[in-house]
Amino acid sequence: MSEWDRDRDLLELIIELIGHVQRRVPKLTAADFLVDKDEIDLTAFRLLHIGEATNKLSPEFKARYPAMPWADIYRMRNIISHDYFGLDPHIVWQTAMHGMEELLVICRAELNSLN
């Protein structure tokens, strides 16, 4: 698989995962989200996969967006994966509600340019 194909597949996956988060989480208040363990787990799971996918994007892709906090995205993935009990549900909520729009815009723009 070429790097172009890999980036395209990863961008599609990231867009899909962000869409799932954005479809569910905004329907809840912060208070409702923070007491719903299933919703926290589901959202964290999707954020973990977004972090994994962004980490696999090509260095050339990430270099075009140096302001995007790529390391922080992957760091959150590591916390969810390896320190789940240390995960702060407030951070999951904030990330789901306010931390993905820029990534979504970048992924859509890049996908459009690749196609």
Secondary structure in CASP SS format (residue, H / E / C, confidence):
PFRMAT SS
TARGET T0000
AUTHOR 0000-0000-0000
METHOD secondary structure of the structure
MODEL  1
M C 1.00
S C 1.00
E H 1.00
W H 1.00
D H 1.00
R H 1.00
D H 1.00
R H 1.00
D H 1.00
L H 1.00
L H 1.00
E H 1.00
L H 1.00
I H 1.00
I H 1.00
E H 1.00
L H 1.00
I H 1.00
G H 1.00
H H 1.00
V H 1.00
Q H 1.00
R H 1.00
R H 1.00
V H 1.00
P H 1.00
K H 1.00
L C 1.00
T C 1.00
A H 1.00
A H 1.00
D H 1.00
F H 1.00
L H 1.00
V H 1.00
D C 1.00
K H 1.00
D H 1.00
E H 1.00
I H 1.00
D H 1.00
L H 1.00
T H 1.00
A H 1.00
F H 1.00
R H 1.00
L H 1.00
L H 1.00
H H 1.00
I H 1.00
G H 1.00
E H 1.00
A H 1.00
T H 1.00
N H 1.00
K H 1.00
L C 1.00
S C 1.00
P H 1.00
E H 1.00
F H 1.00
K H 1.00
A H 1.00
R C 1.00
Y C 1.00
P C 1.00
A C 1.00
M C 1.00
P C 1.00
W H 1.00
A H 1.00
D H 1.00
I H 1.00
Y H 1.00
R H 1.00
M H 1.00
R H 1.00
N H 1.00
I H 1.00
I H 1.00
S H 1.00
H H 1.00
D C 1.00
Y H 1.00
F H 1.00
G H 1.00
L C 1.00
D C 1.00
P H 1.00
H H 1.00
I H 1.00
V H 1.00
W H 1.00
Q H 1.00
T H 1.00
A H 1.00
M H 1.00
H H 1.00
G C 1.00
M C 1.00
E H 1.00
E H 1.00
L H 1.00
L H 1.00
V H 1.00
I H 1.00
C H 1.00
R H 1.00
A H 1.00
E H 1.00
L H 1.00
N H 1.00
S H 1.00
L H 1.00
N C 1.00
END
